Amino acid sequence: MDFKHENNKFSAVENSEELAYLSYVENGDVLTVDHTEVSPKLEGQGIGKKLVSQVVEFARSENKTIDPQCPFAHSVIEKTPEFQDVLAK
C-alpha cells in the first residue's frame, strides 16, 4: 500500500488503484478535513487512521492546524491524544 499526497488529498493506492482517501481544504493556516473514504474491502484495517496520521504530520511540517469537519477524522483525532496538538482552536 502506497500513500500519495496531491491536490489537497491523501490517498492510499495499491496497484495504481485508489482504495482510500482523505481530502481537505486549505484556508490560510488551517486545513479543514472535509471527507474520508475507505473502500469496503479495506474497512477495519486502520487505513483511515493512517490517512488521518498523514494529514496530521503534514500539518505539523507546515505549521498549520486542522479543523476536522469530517466525522471520521474528528473521531480519530479526539481518540488519539498525540494528534491533538494540531487541532484548530
N, C-alpha and C positions, 0 to 999 in steps of 0.2 A: 504494500500500500504506500503510495507516494502522496505527499501533501504539496499543493501548489497555492501560491498567493498571487492573484492578479485581478485587476478591475474591481477592487473593493470586495473580494470574495476569497475565502479559503476553501479549497476543495480537496477531497480525498479521492484519489484516482487510482484505478487498477486496470491494467491492460488498456490504457487510454480511454477508459470509461469513467465518467464522474459518478461516484456512488454516494457521495455526501457533500454538502457544502454549508458554509455559514457566510451570510452576506452582511455588510454593514454600510452605513452612510457616514462619510467623514464631514464633520462640521467644525472647523477650527481645531481645537484641541480635544474634541470629543468624537469618539467612534460610537455611533448608535447601531448596535447589533439588531437587525430587523427580522432575520429569518435564519433558521437552521433546519436542514432537511437531511435525513439519512434513509438510504434505500432499505426497504423491509428486509432484504437478505443480510443486512449488516446490523440490524437493530439488536441492542443488548450487548454489543461488543466494545462499547466505550469509544466508538468513533466520534460521536457528537461531543463528548467531553474533550477528546483530543483536539477537535476543531476550536472549541472554546479556549483551550490552553494556547493554541496558536495565536488567536487574536489577543489574548492577554499578553503573551510575550511580545507581540508586535507593538501593542500599546506602550508597554514598558520601554521598548527600544526607541520609540518615537516621542517619549514623554507626553503621552496622551492618556485620557481616561476613557472608560467605557460606560455607555448608557445602555444596559441590556433590555431593550423593548421586547425582544423575542422571549416568550415564557420559558423555553428550554434553557437558553443561555442564562437567563436571570436565575433560574433554579440551580444550575451548576455553580455559578459564581457565589450564590448565597450559601451553598453547602460546602464550599471549598475555601476555607479561611485564607490560604495562600494566594488566592486570586483577588481578594477584596481590596488590595491596595490600589487597584486601578479603577475602582468604581467611581463614577462621576458623582459629585456631591450635589 
